[in-house]
C-alpha cells in the first residue's frame, strides 16, 4: 500500500486497516513457525505496511494536536 493511498483514508479507516494487518501478520507468523507459509516475503511487506500506517496515523494525530494549540 502506498503512502498516498493511506493519506486519502480517514483516521478510523487507517486504524481498521492497521488492526487487520496486525492480525494477518500474526497468522503468517504462526504459519511460518509450523512450516505452512510458502511466501515468506509477505511478512516483510506486512511489517512495512504496518509501519507506514502507524507513521501516517501519527502524522495525522500530531497535526490535529498542533492545530489545536495554534
N, CA, C, O and CB atoms as a CASP TS submission, in Angstrom:
PFRMAT TS
TARGET T0000
AUTHOR 0000-0000-0000
METHOD Language model
MODEL 1
PARENT N/A
ATOM      1  N   UNK     1       0.841  -1.163   0.000  1.00  0.00           N
ATOM      2  CA  UNK     1       0.000   0.000   0.000  1.00  0.00           C
ATOM      3  C   UNK     1       0.897   1.241   0.000  1.00  0.00           C
ATOM      4  O   UNK     1       1.871   1.312   0.749  1.00  0.00           O
ATOM      5  CB  UNK     1      -0.963  -0.010   1.216  1.00  0.00           C
ATOM      6  N   UNK     2       0.564   2.196  -0.831  1.00  0.00           N
ATOM      7  CA  UNK     2       1.376   3.395  -0.973  1.00  0.00           C
ATOM      8  C   UNK     2       0.920   4.474   0.006  1.00  0.00           C
ATOM      9  O   UNK     2      -0.224   4.480   0.461  1.00  0.00           O
ATOM     10  CB  UNK     2       1.311   3.917  -2.412  1.00  0.00           C
ATOM     11  N   UNK     3       1.830   5.376   0.316  1.00  0.00           N
ATOM     12  CA  UNK     3       1.553   6.437   1.276  1.00  0.00           C
ATOM     13  C   UNK     3       0.404   7.335   0.815  1.00  0.00           C
ATOM     14  O   UNK     3      -0.402   7.779   1.633  1.00  0.00           O
ATOM     15  CB  UNK     3       2.804   7.271   1.506  1.00  0.00           C
ATOM     16  N   UNK     4       0.328   7.601  -0.479  1.00  0.00           N
ATOM     17  CA  UNK     4      -0.750   8.446  -0.989  1.00  0.00           C
ATOM     18  C   UNK     4      -2.116   7.815  -0.731  1.00  0.00           C
ATOM     19  O   UNK     4      -3.080   8.504  -0.398  1.00  0.00           O
ATOM     20  CB  UNK     4      -0.563   8.699  -2.487  1.00  0.00           C
ATOM     21  N   UNK     5      -2.183   6.499  -0.889  1.00  0.00           N
ATOM     22  CA  UNK     5      -3.431   5.785  -0.643  1.00  0.00           C
ATOM     23  C   UNK     5      -3.822   5.875   0.825  1.00  0.00           C
ATOM     24  O   UNK     5      -4.999   6.021   1.153  1.00  0.00           O
ATOM     25  CB  UNK     5      -3.305   4.320  -1.068  1.00  0.00           C
ATOM     26  N   UNK     6      -2.842   5.787   1.696  1.00  0.00           N
ATOM     27  CA  UNK     6      -3.116   5.840   3.128  1.00  0.00           C
ATOM     28  C   UNK     6      -3.553   7.240   3.532  1.00  0.00           C
ATOM     29  O   UNK     6      -4.485   7.396   4.320  1.00  0.00           O
ATOM     30  CB  UNK     6      -1.880   5.411   3.933  1.00  0.00           C
ATOM     31  N   UNK     7      -2.892   8.251   3.002  1.00  0.00           N
ATOM     32  CA  UNK     7      -3.240   9.639   3.351  1.00  0.00           C
ATOM     33  C   UNK     7      -4.643  10.002   2.885  1.00  0.00           C
ATOM     34  O   UNK     7      -5.256  10.914   3.441  1.00  0.00           O
ATOM     35  CB  UNK     7      -2.228  10.610   2.739  1.00  0.00           C
ATOM     36  N   UNK     8      -5.163   9.312   1.881  1.00  0.00           N
ATOM     37  CA  UNK     8      -6.517   9.576   1.395  1.00  0.00           C
ATOM     38  C   UNK     8      -7.575   8.966   2.315  1.00  0.00           C
ATOM     39  O   UNK     8      -8.758   9.284   2.198  1.00  0.00           O
ATOM     40  CB  UNK     8      -6.683   9.030  -0.022  1.00  0.00           C
ATOM     41  N   UNK     9      -7.150   8.090   3.228  1.00  0.00           N
ATOM     42  CA  UNK     9      -8.073   7.416   4.139  1.00  0.00           C
ATOM     43  C   UNK     9      -8.308   8.281   5.381  1.00  0.00           C
ATOM     44  O   UNK     9      -7.505   9.153   5.712  1.00  0.00           O
ATOM     45  CB  UNK     9      -7.523   6.021   4.542  1.00  0.00           C
ATOM     46  N   UNK    10      -9.429   8.016   6.057  1.00  0.00           N
ATOM     47  CA  UNK    10      -9.686   8.698   7.324  1.00  0.00           C
ATOM     48  C   UNK    10      -8.916   7.989   8.434  1.00  0.00           C
ATOM     49  O   UNK    10      -8.413   6.882   8.242  1.00  0.00           O
ATOM     50  CB  UNK    10     -11.214   8.735   7.643  1.00  0.00           C
ATOM     51  N   UNK    11      -8.831   8.629   9.584  1.00  0.00           N
ATOM     52  CA  UNK    11      -8.095   8.059  10.715  1.00  0.00           C
ATOM     53  C   UNK    11      -8.719   6.732  11.150  1.00  0.00           C
ATOM     54  O   UNK    11      -7.999   5.795  11.496  1.00  0.00           O
ATOM     55  CB  UNK    11      -8.070   9.051  11.898  1.00  0.00           C
ATOM     56  N   UNK    12     -10.028   6.647  11.135  1.00  0.00           N
ATOM     57  CA  UNK    12     -10.698   5.403  11.533  1.00  0.00           C
ATOM     58  C   UNK    12     -10.428   4.273  10.545  1.00  0.00           C
ATOM     59  O   UNK    12     -10.263   3.120  10.944  1.00  0.00           O
ATOM     60  CB  UNK    12     -12.202   5.630  11.656  1.00  0.00           C
ATOM     61  N   UNK    13     -10.385   4.604   9.265  1.00  0.00           N
ATOM     62  CA  UNK    13     -10.075   3.597   8.255  1.00  0.00           C
ATOM     63  C   UNK    13      -8.642   3.102   8.417  1.00  0.00           C
ATOM     64  O   UNK    13      -8.365   1.916   8.239  1.00  0.00           O
ATOM     65  CB  UNK    13     -10.287   4.165   6.843  1.00  0.00           C
ATOM     66  N   UNK    14      -7.741   4.009   8.752  1.00  0.00           N
ATOM     67  CA  UNK    14      -6.349   3.619   8.965  1.00  0.00           C
ATOM     68  C   UNK    14      -6.241   2.705  10.174  1.00  0.00           C
ATOM     69  O   UNK    14      -5.535   1.698  10.129  1.00  0.00           O
ATOM     70  CB  UNK    14      -5.455   4.860   9.149  1.00  0.00           C
ATOM     71  N   UNK    15      -6.934   3.043  11.255  1.00  0.00           N
ATOM     72  CA  UNK    15      -6.909   2.192  12.448  1.00  0.00           C
ATOM     73  C   UNK    15      -7.463   0.808  12.153  1.00  0.00           C
ATOM     74  O   UNK    15      -6.937  -0.193  12.640  1.00  0.00           O
ATOM     75  CB  UNK    15      -7.704   2.838  13.579  1.00  0.00           C
ATOM     76  N   UNK    16      -8.515   0.751  11.364  1.00  0.00           N
ATOM     77  CA  UNK    16      -9.111  -0.533  10.996  1.00  0.00           C
ATOM     78  C   UNK    16      -8.146  -1.360  10.157  1.00  0.00           C
ATOM     79  O   UNK    16      -7.969  -2.554  10.401  1.00  0.00           O
ATOM     80  CB  UNK    16     -10.421  -0.317  10.232  1.00  0.00           C
ATOM     81  N   UNK    17      -7.526  -0.730   9.175  1.00  0.00           N
ATOM     82  CA  UNK    17      -6.546  -1.414   8.315  1.00  0.00           C
ATOM     83  C   UNK    17      -5.343  -1.874   9.134  1.00  0.00           C
ATOM     84  O   UNK    17      -4.803  -2.953   8.893  1.00  0.00           O
ATOM     85  CB  UNK    17      -6.084  -0.485   7.168  1.00  0.00           C
ATOM     86  N   UNK    18      -4.928  -1.066  10.088  1.00  0.00           N
ATOM     87  CA  UNK    18      -3.812  -1.408  10.959  1.00  0.00           C
ATOM     88  C   UNK    18      -4.135  -2.641  11.789  1.00  0.00           C
ATOM     89  O   UNK    18      -3.299  -3.531  11.943  1.00  0.00           O
ATOM     90  CB  UNK    18      -3.463  -0.232  11.870  1.00  0.00           C
ATOM     91  N   UNK    19      -5.323  -2.688  12.309  1.00  0.00           N
ATOM     92  CA  UNK    19      -5.763  -3.840  13.096  1.00  0.00           C
ATOM     93  C   UNK    19      -5.807  -5.102  12.232  1.00  0.00           C
ATOM     94  O   UNK    19      -5.361  -6.168  12.656  1.00  0.00           O
ATOM     95  CB  UNK    19      -7.148  -3.570  13.716  1.00  0.00           C
ATOM     96  N   UNK    20      -6.341  -4.977  11.035  1.00  0.00           N
ATOM     97  CA  UNK    20      -6.419  -6.131  10.125  1.00  0.00           C
ATOM     98  C   UNK    20      -5.029  -6.635   9.741  1.00  0.00           C
ATOM     99  O   UNK    20      -4.784  -7.841   9.709  1.00  0.00           O
ATOM    100  CB  UNK    20      -7.208  -5.760   8.858  1.00  0.00           C
ATOM    101  N   UNK    21      -4.124  -5.702   9.452  1.00  0.00           N
ATOM    102  CA  UNK    21      -2.762  -6.090   9.061  1.00  0.00           C
ATOM    103  C   UNK    21      -2.016  -6.757  10.208  1.00  0.00           C
ATOM    104  O   UNK    21      -1.271  -7.713   9.992  1.00  0.00           O
ATOM    105  CB  UNK    21      -1.981  -4.870   8.580  1.00  0.00           C
ATOM    106  N   UNK    22      -2.212  -6.260  11.423  1.00  0.00           N
ATOM    107  CA  UNK    22      -1.557  -6.885  12.582  1.00  0.00           C
ATOM    108  C   UNK    22      -2.055  -8.310  12.793  1.00  0.00           C
ATOM    109  O   UNK    22      -1.283  -9.215  13.108  1.00  0.00           O
ATOM    110  CB  UNK    22      -1.801  -6.053  13.851  1.00  0.00           C
ATOM    111  N   UNK    23      -3.361  -8.490  12.614  1.00  0.00           N
ATOM    112  CA  UNK    23      -3.931  -9.833  12.758  1.00  0.00           C
ATOM    113  C   UNK    23      -3.394 -10.768  11.677  1.00  0.00           C
ATOM    114  O   UNK    23      -3.066 -11.921  11.956  1.00  0.00           O
ATOM    115  CB  UNK    23      -5.471  -9.776  12.693  1.00  0.00           C
ATOM    116  N   UNK    24      -3.306 -10.276  10.458  1.00  0.00           N
ATOM    117  CA  UNK    24      -2.778 -11.074   9.352  1.00  0.00           C
ATOM    118  C   UNK    24      -1.309 -11.425   9.579  1.00  0.00           C
ATOM    119  O   UNK    24      -0.882 -12.541   9.282  1.00  0.00           O
ATOM    120  CB  UNK    24      -2.941 -10.320   8.026  1.00  0.00           C
ATOM    121  N   UNK    25      -0.537 -10.472  10.105  1.00  0.00           N
ATOM    122  CA  UNK    25       0.873 -10.725  10.414  1.00  0.00           C
ATOM    123  C   UNK    25       1.005 -11.827  11.461  1.00  0.00           C
ATOM    124  O   UNK    25       1.872 -12.693  11.357  1.00  0.00           O
ATOM    125  CB  UNK    25       1.559  -9.436  10.910  1.00  0.00           C
ATOM    126  N   UNK    26       0.146 -11.786  12.459  1.00  0.00           N
ATOM    127  CA  UNK    26       0.182 -12.817  13.491  1.00  0.00           C
ATOM    128  C   UNK    26      -0.104 -14.195  12.890  1.00  0.00           C
ATOM    129  O   UNK    26       0.551 -15.176  13.243  1.00  0.00           O
ATOM    130  CB  UNK    26      -0.832 -12.498  14.603  1.00  0.00           C
ATOM    131  N   UNK    27      -1.072 -14.268  11.995  1.00  0.00           N
ATOM    132  CA  UNK    27      -1.394 -15.539  11.339  1.00  0.00           C
ATOM    133  C   UNK    27      -0.216 -16.045  10.509  1.00  0.00           C
ATOM    134  O   UNK    27       0.094 -17.236  10.511  1.00  0.00           O
ATOM    135  CB  UNK    27      -2.634 -15.380  10.449  1.00  0.00           C
ATOM    136  N   UNK    28       0.437 -15.115   9.794  1.00  0.00           N
ATOM    137  CA  UNK    28       1.594 -15.507   8.982  1.00  0.00           C
ATOM    138  C   UNK    28       2.742 -15.997   9.849  1.00  0.00           C
ATOM    139  O   UNK    28       3.459 -16.924   9.471  1.00  0.00           O
ATOM    140  CB  UNK    28       2.060 -14.338   8.121  1.00  0.00           C
ATOM    141  N   UNK    29       2.918 -15.380  11.003  1.00  0.00           N
ATOM    142  CA  UNK    29       3.989 -15.825  11.899  1.00  0.00           C
ATOM    143  C   UNK    29       3.721 -17.244  12.393  1.00  0.00           C
ATOM    144  O   UNK    29       4.636 -18.064  12.466  1.00  0.00           O
ATOM    145  CB  UNK    29       4.129 -14.863  13.096  1.00  0.00           C
ATOM    146  N   UNK    30       2.466 -17.530  12.730  1.00  0.00           N
ATOM    147  CA  UNK    30       2.118 -18.885  13.157  1.00  0.00           C
ATOM    148  C   UNK    30       2.346 -19.884  12.021  1.00  0.00           C
ATOM    149  O   UNK    30       2.853 -20.983  12.244  1.00  0.00           O
ATOM    150  CB  UNK    30       0.653 -18.942  13.631  1.00  0.00           C
ATOM    151  N   UNK    31       1.969 -19.494  10.813  1.00  0.00           N
ATOM    152  CA  UNK    31       2.171 -20.376   9.674  1.00  0.00           C
ATOM    153  C   UNK    31       3.655 -20.609   9.421  1.00  0.00           C
ATOM    154  O   UNK    31       4.053 -21.709   9.039  1.00  0.00           O
ATOM    155  CB  UNK    31       1.509 -19.795   8.428  1.00  0.00           C
ATOM    156  N   UNK    32       4.474 -19.586   9.630  1.00  0.00           N
ATOM    157  CA  UNK    32       5.906 -19.736   9.418  1.00  0.00           C
ATOM    158  C   UNK    32       6.504 -20.707  10.437  1.00  0.00           C
ATOM    159  O   UNK    32       7.344 -21.538  10.090  1.00  0.00           O
ATOM    160  CB  UNK    32       6.605 -18.372   9.505  1.00  0.00           C
ATOM    161  N   UNK    33       6.077 -20.603  11.671  1.00  0.00           N
ATOM    162  CA  UNK    33       6.602 -21.472  12.723  1.00  0.00           C
ATOM    163  C   UNK    33       6.214 -22.926  12.463  1.00  0.00           C
ATOM    164  O   UNK    33       7.009 -23.833  12.705  1.00  0.00           O
ATOM    165  CB  UNK    33       6.087 -21.021  14.102  1.00  0.00           C
ATOM    166  N   UNK    34       5.006 -23.148  11.975  1.00  0.00           N
ATOM    167  CA  UNK    34       4.549 -24.511  11.719  1.00  0.00           C
ATOM    168  C   UNK    34       4.993 -25.032  10.355  1.00  0.00           C
ATOM    169  O   UNK    34       4.744 -26.192  10.028  1.00  0.00           O
ATOM    170  CB  UNK    34       3.043 -24.573  11.818  1.00  0.00           C
ATOM    171  N   UNK    35       5.647 -24.192   9.559  1.00  0.00           N
ATOM    172  CA  UNK    35       6.151 -24.630   8.271  1.00  0.00           C
ATOM    173  C   UNK    35       5.123 -24.608   7.157  1.00  0.00           C
ATOM    174  O   UNK    35       5.355 -25.203   6.105  1.00  0.00           O
ATOM    175  CB  UNK    35       6.692 -25.989   8.396  1.00  0.00           C
ATOM    176  N   UNK    36       4.009 -23.949   7.351  1.00  0.00           N
ATOM    177  CA  UNK    36       2.951 -23.907   6.347  1.00  0.00           C
ATOM    178  C   UNK    36       3.053 -22.700   5.412  1.00  0.00           C
ATOM    179  O   UNK    36       2.414 -22.674   4.360  1.00  0.00           O
ATOM    180  CB  UNK    36       1.612 -23.899   7.028  1.00  0.00           C
ATOM    181  N   UNK    37       3.851 -21.709   5.791  1.00  0.00           N
ATOM    182  CA  UNK    37       3.953 -20.485   5.000  1.00  0.00           C
ATOM    183  C   UNK    37       4.884 -20.702   3.815  1.00  0.00           C
ATOM    184  O   UNK    37       6.029 -21.121   3.982  1.00  0.00           O
ATOM    185  CB  UNK    37       4.453 -19.315   5.868  1.00  0.00           C
ATOM    186  N   UNK    38       4.378 -20.410   2.607  1.00  0.00           N
ATOM    187  CA  UNK    38       5.195 -20.592   1.416  1.00  0.00           C
ATOM    188  C   UNK    38       5.817 -19.278   0.943  1.00  0.00           C
ATOM    189  O   UNK    38       6.937 -19.275   0.433  1.00  0.00           O
ATOM    190  CB  UNK    38       4.361 -21.200   0.303  1.00  0.00           C
ATOM    191  N   UNK    39       5.109 -18.169   1.106  1.00  0.00           N
ATOM    192  CA  UNK    39       5.605 -16.865   0.653  1.00  0.00           C
ATOM    193  C   UNK    39       6.080 -16.060   1.864  1.00  0.00           C
ATOM    194  O   UNK    39       5.312 -15.290   2.441  1.00  0.00           O
ATOM    195  CB  UNK    39       4.498 -16.085  -0.132  1.00  0.00           C
ATOM    196  N   UNK    40       7.340 -16.239   2.244  1.00  0.00           N
ATOM    197  CA  UNK    40       7.854 -15.568   3.426  1.00  0.00           C
ATOM    198  C   UNK    40       8.066 -14.071   3.216  1.00  0.00           C
ATOM    199  O   UNK    40       8.178 -13.331   4.194  1.00  0.00           O
ATOM    200  CB  UNK    40       9.145 -16.206   3.845  1.00  0.00           C
ATOM    201  N   UNK    41       8.124 -13.616   1.999  1.00  0.00           N
ATOM    202  CA  UNK    41       8.313 -12.190   1.745  1.00  0.00           C
ATOM    203  C   UNK    41       7.083 -11.385   2.168  1.00  0.00           C
ATOM    204  O   UNK    41       7.171 -10.177   2.389  1.00  0.00           O
ATOM    205  CB  UNK    41       8.615 -11.950   0.262  1.00  0.00           C
ATOM    206  N   UNK    42       5.961 -12.046   2.276  1.00  0.00           N
ATOM    207  CA  UNK    42       4.723 -11.364   2.673  1.00  0.00           C
ATOM    208  C   UNK    42       4.838 -10.792   4.095  1.00  0.00           C
ATOM    209  O   UNK    42       4.247  -9.755   4.394  1.00  0.00           O
ATOM    210  CB  UNK    42       3.526 -12.338   2.587  1.00  0.00           C
ATOM    211  N   UNK    43       5.592 -11.463   4.964  1.00  0.00           N
ATOM    212  CA  UNK    43       5.768 -10.974   6.332  1.00  0.00           C
ATOM    213  C   UNK    43       6.480  -9.623   6.303  1.00  0.00           C
ATOM    214  O   UNK    43       6.080  -8.692   7.001  1.00  0.00           O
ATOM    215  CB  UNK    43       6.568 -11.997   7.189  1.00  0.00           C
ATOM    216  N   UNK    44       7.517  -9.521   5.510  1.00  0.00           N
ATOM    217  CA  UNK    44       8.273  -8.270   5.403  1.00  0.00           C
ATOM    218  C   UNK    44       7.401  -7.149   4.854  1.00  0.00           C
ATOM    219  O   UNK    44       7.446  -6.023   5.348  1.00  0.00           O
ATOM    220  CB  UNK    44       9.503  -8.462   4.511  1.00  0.00           C
ATOM    221  N   UNK    45       6.624  -7.453   3.850  1.00  0.00           N
ATOM    222  CA  UNK    45       5.734  -6.453   3.253  1.00  0.00           C
ATOM    223  C   UNK    45       4.712  -5.967   4.269  1.00  0.00           C
ATOM    224  O   UNK    45       4.440  -4.770   4.356  1.00  0.00           O
ATOM    225  CB  UNK    45       5.020  -7.030   2.021  1.00  0.00           C
ATOM    226  N   UNK    46       4.144  -6.893   5.039  1.00  0.00           N
ATOM    227  CA  UNK    46       3.160  -6.524   6.054  1.00  0.00           C
ATOM    228  C   UNK    46       3.782  -5.658   7.144  1.00  0.00           C
ATOM    229  O   UNK    46       3.173  -4.686   7.590  1.00  0.00           O
ATOM    230  CB  UNK    46       2.542  -7.774   6.672  1.00  0.00           C
ATOM    231  N   UNK    47       4.985  -6.007   7.571  1.00  0.00           N
ATOM    232  CA  UNK    47       5.651  -5.210   8.607  1.00  0.00           C
ATOM    233  C   UNK    47       5.872  -3.784   8.127  1.00  0.00           C
ATOM    234  O   UNK    47       5.701  -2.833   8.891  1.00  0.00           O
ATOM    235  CB  UNK    47       6.994  -5.847   9.003  1.00  0.00           C
ATOM    236  N   UNK    48       6.246  -3.636   6.878  1.00  0.00           N
ATOM    237  CA  UNK    48       6.465  -2.294   6.326  1.00  0.00           C
ATOM    238  C   UNK    48       5.155  -1.531   6.186  1.00  0.00           C
ATOM    239  O   UNK    48       5.107  -0.329   6.448  1.00  0.00           O
ATOM    240  CB  UNK    48       7.160  -2.385   4.967  1.00  0.00           C
ATOM    241  N   UNK    49       4.086  -2.221   5.772  1.00  0.00           N
ATOM    242  CA  UNK    49       2.778  -1.572   5.668  1.00  0.00           C
ATOM    243  C   UNK    49       2.303  -1.095   7.038  1.00  0.00           C
ATOM    244  O   UNK    49       1.760   0.003   7.167  1.00  0.00           O
ATOM    245  CB  UNK    49       1.745  -2.533   5.052  1.00  0.00           C
ATOM    246  N   UNK    50       2.510  -1.930   8.060  1.00  0.00           N
ATOM    247  CA  UNK    50       2.102  -1.561   9.410  1.00  0.00           C
ATOM    248  C   UNK    50       2.877  -0.317   9.863  1.00  0.00           C
ATOM    249  O   UNK    50       2.290   0.608  10.425  1.00  0.00           O
ATOM    250  CB  UNK    50       2.332  -2.742  10.394  1.00  0.00           C
ATOM    251  N   UNK    51       4.167  -0.295   9.626  1.00  0.00           N
ATOM    252  CA  UNK    51       4.983   0.863   9.997  1.00  0.00           C
ATOM    253  C   UNK    51       4.525   2.110   9.251  1.00  0.00           C
ATOM    254  O   UNK    51       4.455   3.194   9.828  1.00  0.00           O
ATOM    255  CB  UNK    51       6.468   0.591   9.711  1.00  0.00           C
ATOM    256  N   UNK    52       4.220   1.956   7.985  1.00  0.00           N
ATOM    257  CA  UNK    52       3.758   3.089   7.173  1.00  0.00           C
ATOM    258  C   UNK    52       2.426   3.607   7.698  1.00  0.00           C
ATOM    259  O   UNK    52       2.224   4.816   7.806  1.00  0.00           O
ATOM    260  CB  UNK    52       3.625   2.682   5.687  1.00  0.00           C
ATOM    261  N   UNK    53       1.512   2.686   8.026  1.00  0.00           N
ATOM    262  CA  UNK    53       0.211   3.080   8.571  1.00  0.00           C
ATOM    263  C   UNK    53       0.378   3.817   9.894  1.00  0.00           C
ATOM    264  O   UNK    53      -0.251   4.852  10.110  1.00  0.00           O
ATOM    265  CB  UNK    53      -0.689   1.848   8.761  1.00  0.00           C
ATOM    266  N   UNK    54       1.220   3.292  10.780  1.00  0.00           N
ATOM    267  CA  UNK    54       1.431   3.928  12.076  1.00  0.00           C
ATOM    268  C   UNK    54       2.053   5.307  11.923  1.00  0.00           C
ATOM    269  O   UNK    54       1.674   6.240  12.631  1.00  0.00           O
ATOM    270  CB  UNK    54       2.312   3.055  12.954  1.00  0.00           C
ATOM    271  N   UNK    55       2.999   5.443  11.012  1.00  0.00           N
ATOM    272  CA  UNK    55       3.665   6.734  10.802  1.00  0.00           C
ATOM    273  C   UNK    55       2.680   7.782  10.309  1.00  0.00           C
ATOM    274  O   UNK    55       2.657   8.901  10.821  1.00  0.00           O
ATOM    275  CB  UNK    55       4.819   6.588   9.803  1.00  0.00           C
ATOM    276  N   UNK    56       1.879   7.436   9.335  1.00  0.00           N
ATOM    277  CA  UNK    56       0.932   8.402   8.775  1.00  0.00           C
ATOM    278  C   UNK    56      -0.164   8.727   9.786  1.00  0.00           C
ATOM    279  O   UNK    56      -0.608   9.872   9.871  1.00  0.00           O
ATOM    280  CB  UNK    56       0.311   7.859   7.473  1.00  0.00           C
ATOM    281  N   UNK    57      -0.600   7.731  10.550  1.00  0.00           N
ATOM    282  CA  UNK    57      -1.600   7.984  11.596  1.00  0.00           C
ATOM    283  C   UNK    57      -1.023   8.935  12.643  1.00  0.00           C
ATOM    284  O   UNK    57      -1.713   9.838  13.117  1.00  0.00           O
ATOM    285  CB  UNK    57      -2.056   6.652  12.264  1.00  0.00           C
ATOM    286  N   UNK    58       0.245   8.729  13.000  1.00  0.00           N
ATOM    287  CA  UNK    58       0.903   9.614  13.960  1.00  0.00           C
ATOM    288  C   UNK    58       1.009  11.037  13.407  1.00  0.00           C
ATOM    289  O   UNK    58       0.825  12.008  14.140  1.00  0.00           O
ATOM    290  CB  UNK    58       2.301   9.075  14.314  1.00  0.00           C
ATOM    291  N   UNK    59       1.306  11.155  12.120  1.00  0.00           N
ATOM    292  CA  UNK    59       1.360  12.468  11.482  1.00  0.00           C
ATOM    293  C   UNK    59      -0.002  13.151  11.556  1.00  0.00           C
ATOM    294  O   UNK    59      -0.097  14.341  11.856  1.00  0.00           O
ATOM    295  CB  UNK    59       1.817  12.342  10.015  1.00  0.00           C
ATOM    296  N   UNK    60      -1.047  12.386  11.281  1.00  0.00           N
ATOM    297  CA  UNK    60      -2.394  12.960  11.284  1.00  0.00           C
ATOM    298  C   UNK    60      -2.796  13.427  12.684  1.00  0.00           C
ATOM    299  O   UNK    60      -3.339  14.520  12.843  1.00  0.00           O
ATOM    300  CB  UNK    60      -3.410  11.935  10.760  1.00  0.00           C
ATOM    301  N   UNK    61      -2.533  12.610  13.684  1.00  0.00           N
ATOM    302  CA  UNK    61      -2.917  12.977  15.045  1.00  0.00           C
ATOM    303  C   UNK    61      -2.021  14.103  15.561  1.00  0.00           C
ATOM    304  O   UNK    61      -2.482  14.961  16.313  1.00  0.00           O
ATOM    305  CB  UNK    61      -2.836  11.750  15.983  1.00  0.00           C
ATOM    306  N   UNK    62      -0.760  14.110  15.169  1.00  0.00           N
ATOM    307  CA  UNK    62       0.139  15.187  15.561  1.00  0.00           C
ATOM    308  C   UNK    62      -0.273  16.511  14.949  1.00  0.00           C
ATOM    309  O   UNK    62      -0.177  17.553  15.598  1.00  0.00           O
ATOM    310  CB  UNK    62       1.559  14.855  15.161  1.00  0.00           C
ATOM    311  N   UNK    63      -0.724  16.481  13.727  1.00  0.00           N
ATOM    312  CA  UNK    63      -1.179  17.694  13.053  1.00  0.00           C
ATOM    313  C   UNK    63      -2.432  18.229  13.727  1.00  0.00           C
ATOM    314  O   UNK    63      -2.600  19.442  13.850  1.00  0.00           O
ATOM    315  CB  UNK    63      -1.448  17.421  11.562  1.00  0.00           C
ATOM    316  N   UNK    64      -3.315  17.334  14.165  1.00  0.00           N
ATOM    317  CA  UNK    64      -4.538  17.766  14.838  1.00  0.00           C
ATOM    318  C   UNK    64      -4.215  18.431  16.176  1.00  0.00           C
ATOM    319  O   UNK    64      -4.845  19.421  16.546  1.00  0.00           O
ATOM    320  CB  UNK    64      -5.484  16.571  15.052  1.00  0.00           C
ATOM    321  N   UNK    65      -3.240  17.892  16.896  1.00  0.00           N
ATOM    322  CA  UNK    65      -2.848  18.469  18.175  1.00  0.00           C
ATOM    323  C   UNK    65      -2.188  19.823  17.966  1.00  0.00           C
ATOM    324  O   UNK    65      -2.453  20.766  18.712  1.00  0.00           O
ATOM    325  CB  UNK    65      -1.902  17.525  18.927  1.00  0.00           C
ATOM    326  N   UNK    66      -1.334  19.926  16.961  1.00  0.00           N
ATOM    327  CA  UNK    66      -0.639  21.184  16.672  1.00  0.00           C
ATOM    328  C   UNK    66      -1.632  22.266  16.266  1.00  0.00           C
ATOM    329  O   UNK    66      -1.492  23.418  16.677  1.00  0.00           O
ATOM    330  CB  UNK    66       0.407  20.981  15.560  1.00  0.00           C
ATOM    331  N   UNK    67      -2.617  21.915  15.477  1.00  0.00           N
ATOM    332  CA  UNK    67      -3.624  22.894  15.051  1.00  0.00           C
ATOM    333  C   UNK    67      -4.437  23.370  16.241  1.00  0.00           C
ATOM    334  O   UNK    67      -4.863  24.524  16.275  1.00  0.00           O
ATOM    335  CB  UNK    67      -4.553  22.293  13.982  1.00  0.00           C
ATOM    336  N   UNK    68      -4.657  22.510  17.204  1.00  0.00           N
ATOM    337  CA  UNK    68      -5.406  22.886  18.392  1.00  0.00           C
ATOM    338  C   UNK    68      -4.662  23.873  19.267  1.00  0.00           C
ATOM    339  O   UNK    68      -5.289  24.680  19.954  1.00  0.00           O
ATOM    340  CB  UNK    68      -5.741  21.669  19.187  1.00  0.00           C
ATOM    341  N   UNK    69      -3.343  23.826  19.257  1.00  0.00           N
ATOM    342  CA  UNK    69      -2.533  24.739  20.076  1.00  0.00           C
ATOM    343  C   UNK    69      -2.395  26.104  19.443  1.00  0.00           C
ATOM    344  O   UNK    69      -2.207  27.094  20.151  1.00  0.00           O
ATOM    345  CB  UNK    69      -1.160  24.155  20.312  1.00  0.00           C
ATOM    346  N   UNK    70      -2.484  26.183  18.130  1.00  0.00           N
ATOM    347  CA  UNK    70      -2.245  27.454  17.427  1.00  0.00           C
ATOM    348  C   UNK    70      -3.402  28.385  17.532  1.00  0.00           C
ATOM    349  O   UNK    70      -3.355  29.491  16.995  1.00  0.00           O
ATOM    350  CB  UNK    70      -1.942  27.213  15.985  1.00  0.00           C
TER
END
